Amino acid sequence: MAVGSITHKLADLLFAAKRLVLGPNRVRRTRLYCVGTGKSGTHSIAAMFSKSVRCGHESQATQFIEKILAWRAGSVSDVQFREWLRDRDRRLALEVDSSTLNWNVIEIVLREFDNARFVLTIRDCYSWCNSLLNHGSRFKRDMHPLWKEMGRYRMRPEAYPHAPEDQVLKEMGFHALDCYLAHWTRHNTAVLDRVPPERLLVVRTDQIGQRAFEIADFAGLPRRTVRQERTHEFRNPAKQQILLQIDRNFLEARVEKQCRALMSRFFPEIKSLQDVKL
C-alpha cells in the first residue's frame, strides 16, 4: 500500500475518532449549502461524497417547509425562526446540506454562519423545466401536501394564468409555463445577487462530474472523499417530452422574455430548444 494511501487512511481514522468523542456538531470540516433549484443536481451534490462526509439531501424537508411557510406567513417570528434554524443545524450537524429549500433562508444562513459556503447548481431552463414537469408527473399522487403548498408559494400561479398556447399544461394539472420559467430566473438570480462571490461556486448541472474535485476544494473537503460514480443521481427512468407539446414559437418567446439573460451568461451555446437534449 502506498505511503500516501496509508497517511490518508490514518487521517480519516483520527478524524472519525475525534468526531465520535466530541460529537459531529463540534467536528465539522465545512459547512457547504447547495442552493440550486430542484432537478438541477442537488441530489448529486449530496451523494457525491463518501460516507465520511455528513451529507443530507432535503433533510427533514416537510418540517423545514412547515417552518418556512409559517415564518413567511408571520406566525413564526424572525427571532424564533433563526433559533429554530440554529437548533436544526446543531441537530443535523451536516457538512454538506443540499436542498432547494435552502434558497428560502440564504440571507439568514449568511448572517448566522460566517464560514458557510454555497454551491449553486444551475441547469439550462429547457431541460430543467421538462425534468421538473416529469418529476411532477411521476410523483403527483405520492407528493406530500406540504411540498405542493411550497410549490404554489414558489411558483406564484395566481400571477401567471395559462395562455391558449400552454393549455396542454393545464390539462395535465401543471401551472402555466411562465410560472416555471419565472421561478427558474427568480431563484438563480436571488442566489447570484445575495451571496458574495467569494462564498459562492456556480456549477452547471452537466458539469458536476468534471468539476467534482473543484467542488471538494471549494468546500474544504479532501478530494479523496469524492465519489465520481455518484455525480449524476436520481435520474428519471421514464422521461416524457412534455415541453415538446407546447407551441414552439410561444415557448421560445417566453424563454426570451423570462430566461435569456441568465441563459446567455451560463449557457451561451444554447440558443433554442433544438440545442438541448431533453
C-alpha positions in Angstrom: 0.0 0.0 0.0 1.4 3.4 -1.0 2.6 5.8 1.8 0.0 8.4 0.7 -2.8 6.0 0.9 -1.8 4.9 4.4 -1.5 8.5 5.5 -4.9 9.3 4.2 -6.5 6.3 6.0 -4.8 7.3 9.3 -6.1 10.8 8.9 -9.6 9.6 8.2 -9.5 7.3 11.3 -8.2 10.1 13.5 -11.0 12.4 12.2 -13.6 9.7 12.8 -12.4 9.2 16.3 -12.4 12.9 17.1 -15.9 13.2 15.7 -17.0 10.2 17.9 -15.6 11.7 21.0 -16.5 15.4 20.6 -19.7 15.0 18.5 -20.5 15.8 14.9 -21.6 19.3 15.6 -18.3 20.3 17.1 -16.2 18.5 14.5 -17.0 19.7 11.0 -14.6 20.3 8.2 -17.0 22.5 6.3 -20.5 23.9 6.1 -21.5 23.8 2.5 -25.0 24.6 1.3 -26.2 23.6 -2.2 -28.9 26.1 -3.1 -29.9 25.0 -6.6 -33.4 24.6 -7.9 -35.0 21.2 -7.7 -33.9 19.0 -10.6 -30.6 20.9 -11.0 -28.3 18.3 -9.3 -29.0 18.9 -5.6 -29.3 15.1 -5.2 -25.9 14.5 -6.8 -24.2 17.1 -4.6 -25.3 15.2 -1.6 -24.5 11.8 -3.0 -21.1 12.6 -4.5 -19.1 12.4 -1.2 -18.2 9.3 0.8 -19.8 8.2 4.0 -17.1 10.0 6.0 -18.7 13.3 5.0 -22.0 14.1 6.7 -24.3 14.9 3.8 -28.0 15.5 3.6 -30.4 15.9 0.7 -33.7 17.6 1.6 -33.1 16.7 5.2 -36.3 16.8 7.3 -37.9 18.5 4.4 -41.6 18.6 5.5 -40.7 20.0 8.9 -38.5 22.6 7.1 -41.2 23.6 4.7 -43.7 23.9 7.5 -41.4 26.3 9.4 -40.6 28.3 6.3 -44.2 28.8 5.4 -45.1 29.7 9.0 -42.3 32.2 9.1 -43.3 33.8 5.8 -46.9 34.0 7.0 -45.8 35.8 10.1 -47.0 33.1 12.6 -43.3 32.4 13.5 -41.2 35.5 14.2 -37.7 36.2 12.7 -36.1 35.5 16.1 -38.0 32.2 16.6 -37.1 31.1 13.0 -33.4 31.9 13.4 -33.3 30.0 16.6 -35.0 27.0 15.0 -32.5 27.1 12.2 -29.6 27.2 14.6 -31.1 24.2 16.5 -31.7 22.3 13.3 -28.1 22.9 12.3 -26.8 21.6 15.6 -29.0 18.5 15.4 -28.2 17.6 11.8 -24.5 18.7 12.0 -24.2 18.4 8.2 -21.1 19.3 6.4 -23.0 19.3 3.1 -26.6 20.4 3.2 -28.1 20.1 -0.2 -31.7 21.3 -0.7 -33.7 23.5 -3.0 -35.3 24.8 0.2 -32.0 26.4 1.3 -32.8 29.1 -1.2 -35.5 30.4 1.1 -33.1 31.0 4.0 -29.9 32.2 2.3 -29.8 35.6 3.9 -30.2 34.1 7.4 -27.6 31.4 6.8 -25.2 34.1 5.5 -25.6 36.0 8.8 -25.7 33.1 11.2 -22.8 31.1 9.8 -19.9 33.2 8.6 -18.0 30.1 7.5 -20.8 28.8 5.3 -20.1 28.4 1.6 -22.6 27.9 -1.2 -22.8 26.0 -4.4 -25.4 26.9 -7.0 -26.2 24.1 -9.4 -27.8 25.6 -12.5 -29.4 23.7 -15.3 -30.5 25.2 -18.7 -34.1 26.3 -18.4 -35.3 24.0 -21.2 -34.2 20.6 -19.8 -34.8 21.9 -16.3 -38.4 22.7 -17.0 -39.0 19.4 -18.8 -37.4 17.5 -16.0 -39.4 19.3 -13.3 -42.6 18.6 -15.2 -41.6 14.9 -15.5 -40.9 14.8 -11.8 -44.3 16.3 -11.0 -46.0 13.8 -13.3 -44.1 10.9 -11.7 -44.7 11.8 -8.1 -48.1 13.6 -8.3 -50.0 11.0 -6.4 -47.4 10.5 -3.7 -46.2 14.1 -3.2 -46.6 15.3 0.4 -49.2 18.1 0.7 -46.5 20.4 2.1 -44.4 20.1 -1.0 -47.4 21.0 -3.1 -48.0 24.1 -0.9 -44.4 25.1 -1.2 -44.6 24.7 -4.9 -47.6 27.1 -5.1 -45.7 29.5 -2.8 -42.7 29.5 -5.1 -44.4 29.3 -8.5 -46.9 32.1 -7.8 -49.6 30.6 -10.1 -52.0 33.5 -9.4 -49.6 35.8 -11.2 -49.3 33.7 -14.3 -52.5 32.4 -15.9 -52.4 29.8 -18.6 -52.3 31.1 -22.2 -54.0 29.3 -25.1 -50.6 28.0 -26.2 -49.9 26.2 -23.0 -53.3 24.7 -22.3 -51.7 21.3 -22.5 -50.0 22.0 -19.2 -53.3 23.0 -17.6 -54.9 19.8 -18.9 -52.1 17.8 -17.3 -52.5 19.5 -14.0 -49.5 21.8 -14.2 -49.0 25.5 -13.7 -48.6 27.9 -16.7 -45.2 27.8 -18.5 -44.4 31.3 -17.2 -44.6 30.0 -13.6 -41.7 27.7 -14.1 -39.5 29.9 -16.3 -40.0 32.9 -14.0 -39.2 30.8 -10.9 -36.0 29.5 -12.6 -34.8 33.1 -13.2 -36.0 34.3 -9.8 -34.3 31.5 -7.9 -31.0 31.7 -9.7 -30.8 35.5 -9.7 -31.6 35.7 -6.0 -28.6 33.4 -5.2 -26.3 35.3 -7.5 -27.4 38.7 -6.1 -27.3 37.7 -2.4 -24.2 35.5 -1.9 -20.8 37.2 -2.0 -18.8 35.9 -5.0 -16.0 34.6 -2.7 -18.5 32.4 -0.9 -20.3 31.1 -4.0 -19.4 28.5 -6.6 -21.7 28.2 -9.6 -21.7 24.8 -11.3 -23.6 23.8 -14.4 -25.6 20.6 -13.8 -23.9 19.0 -16.8 -20.5 19.7 -15.4 -20.9 18.4 -11.8 -18.9 15.3 -12.6 -16.0 17.0 -14.3 -15.9 19.7 -11.6 -16.3 17.3 -8.6 -12.7 17.9 -7.2 -13.2 21.7 -7.6 -16.4 21.5 -5.6 -14.5 19.5 -2.9 -11.6 22.0 -2.9 -14.1 24.9 -2.6 -15.8 23.2 0.3 -12.6 22.4 2.1 -13.1 18.7 1.9 -10.4 16.2 0.9 -10.5 15.1 -2.8 -10.4 11.5 -1.6 -13.9 11.9 -0.3 -15.3 12.4 -3.8 -17.2 9.5 -5.4 -17.2 10.2 -9.1 -19.7 7.5 -9.8 -22.3 9.3 -7.7 -22.2 12.6 -9.5 -25.3 12.0 -11.6 -28.0 10.8 -9.2 -31.8 10.4 -9.3 -32.4 10.2 -13.0 -36.0 9.8 -14.1 -36.3 6.3 -15.7 -39.3 7.3 -17.8 -38.9 10.7 -19.4 -41.7 12.3 -21.4 -41.1 15.1 -23.9 -43.7 17.4 -22.2 -42.0 20.6 -23.4 -42.4 19.5 -27.0 -46.2 19.5 -26.6 -46.2 23.3 -26.1 -46.4 25.6 -29.1 -42.8 26.1 -30.2 -43.0 29.8 -31.0 -44.7 30.5 -27.7 -42.1 28.6 -25.8 -39.2 30.4 -27.4 -40.9 33.8 -26.8 -41.4 33.0 -23.1 -37.8 31.9 -22.7 -36.5 35.0 -24.4 -38.5 37.2 -22.0 -38.0 35.2 -18.8 -34.7 33.5 -19.0 -32.5 34.8 -21.9 -30.2 36.9 -19.7 -29.1 34.1 -17.5 -29.1 31.6 -20.3 -26.7 33.8 -22.3 -24.5 34.1 -19.3 -24.2 30.4 -18.3 -25.4 28.5 -21.5 -24.2 30.7 -24.4 -24.2 27.7 -26.7 -28.0 27.1 -26.2 -29.9 29.4 -28.5 -33.2 27.5 -28.6 -34.9 24.2 -27.7 -33.2 22.5 -30.7 -29.8 22.9 -29.0 -30.9 20.9 -25.9 -31.3 17.2 -25.2 -34.4 16.8 -23.1 
